[in-house]
Amino acid sequence: KDIKYKEGVITDYLNQARALVRRMESDGFIYTGDRHQGGIQ
């Protein structure tokens, strides 16, 4: 059950990181190339 807990923590961390990247991208700080519409190039 330790491993399951660690997997949950890692998943939460990745979800937060993804949300942060999306927020920064929508603010125009970065451009990942994933979205061609409505992004800063």
DRENPA-3360 file (N, C-alpha, C; in nm, 2 decimals, always signed):
BEGIN
1 = KDIKYKEG = +0.08/-0.12/+0.00/+0.00/+0.00/+0.00/+0.09/+0.12/+0.00 ~ +0.21/+0.11/+0.04/+0.31/+0.22/+0.03/+0.32/+0.27/-0.12 ~ +0.34/+0.17/-0.21/+0.36/+0.20/-0.35/+0.23/+0.27/-0.40 ~ +0.12/+0.22/-0.37/-0.01/+0.29/-0.41/-0.01/+0.43/-0.37 ~ +0.03/+0.46/-0.25/+0.03/+0.59/-0.19/+0.13/+0.68/-0.28 ~ +0.25/+0.63/-0.30/+0.35/+0.70/-0.38/+0.30/+0.73/-0.52 ~ +0.23/+0.63/-0.58/+0.17/+0.65/-0.71/+0.07/+0.77/-0.71 ~ -0.01/+0.77/-0.60/-0.11/+0.88/-0.59/-0.04/+1.02/-0.58;
9 = VITDYLNQ = +0.07/+1.02/-0.50/+0.14/+1.15/-0.49/+0.20/+1.19/-0.62 ~ +0.26/+1.10/-0.69/+0.32/+1.13/-0.82/+0.22/+1.18/-0.92 ~ +0.10/+1.11/-0.92/-0.01/+1.15/-1.01/-0.05/+1.29/-0.97 ~ -0.07/+1.32/-0.84/-0.11/+1.46/-0.80/-0.01/+1.56/-0.85 ~ +0.12/+1.53/-0.83/+0.23/+1.62/-0.87/+0.22/+1.64/-1.02 ~ +0.21/+1.54/-1.10/+0.20/+1.55/-1.24/+0.08/+1.63/-1.29 ~ -0.03/+1.61/-1.22/-0.15/+1.69/-1.26/-0.13/+1.83/-1.23 ~ -0.07/+1.86/-1.11/-0.04/+2.00/-1.08/+0.05/+2.07/-1.17;
17 = ARALVRRM = +0.16/+1.99/-1.21/+0.26/+2.04/-1.31/+0.19/+2.07/-1.44 ~ +0.10/+1.98/-1.49/+0.04/+2.00/-1.61/-0.05/+2.12/-1.61 ~ -0.13/+2.14/-1.49/-0.21/+2.26/-1.48/-0.13/+2.38/-1.48 ~ -0.02/+2.38/-1.42/+0.07/+2.50/-1.41/+0.12/+2.53/-1.55 ~ +0.16/+2.43/-1.63/+0.21/+2.46/-1.77/+0.09/+2.51/-1.85 ~ -0.03/+2.46/-1.84/-0.14/+2.51/-1.91/-0.17/+2.66/-1.88 ~ -0.16/+2.69/-1.74/-0.19/+2.82/-1.70/-0.08/+2.92/-1.76 ~ +0.04/+2.88/-1.75/+0.15/+2.96/-1.80/+0.14/+2.98/-1.95;
25 = ESDGFIYT = +0.10/+2.87/-2.02/+0.08/+2.88/-2.16/-0.03/+2.97/-2.20 ~ -0.14/+2.97/-2.13/-0.25/+3.05/-2.16/-0.22/+3.20/-2.13 ~ -0.13/+3.22/-2.03/-0.09/+3.35/-2.00/+0.01/+3.41/-2.10 ~ +0.07/+3.32/-2.18/+0.16/+3.36/-2.29/+0.30/+3.35/-2.24 ~ +0.33/+3.29/-2.13/+0.47/+3.28/-2.08/+0.55/+3.18/-2.17 ~ +0.49/+3.07/-2.21/+0.56/+2.97/-2.28/+0.47/+2.93/-2.40 ~ +0.53/+2.86/-2.49/+0.45/+2.81/-2.61/+0.50/+2.66/-2.63 ~ +0.41/+2.57/-2.61/+0.45/+2.43/-2.62/+0.44/+2.37/-2.76;
33 = GDRHQGGI = +0.36/+2.44/-2.84/+0.34/+2.39/-2.97/+0.22/+2.29/-2.98 ~ +0.16/+2.26/-2.87/+0.05/+2.17/-2.87/-0.08/+2.24/-2.93 ~ -0.10/+2.36/-2.90/-0.22/+2.43/-2.95/-0.18/+2.53/-3.05 ~ -0.24/+2.53/-3.17/-0.20/+2.62/-3.27/-0.30/+2.74/-3.27 ~ -0.41/+2.73/-3.20/-0.50/+2.84/-3.20/-0.50/+2.90/-3.06 ~ -0.50/+3.04/-3.06/-0.51/+3.11/-2.93/-0.39/+3.10/-2.84 ~ -0.27/+3.07/-2.90/-0.15/+3.07/-2.82/-0.05/+3.17/-2.87 ~ +0.05/+3.21/-2.79/+0.15/+3.30/-2.83/+0.26/+3.21/-2.89;
41 = Q = +0.30/+3.25/-3.01/+0.40/+3.17/-3.08/+0.54/+3.23/-3.07;
% end
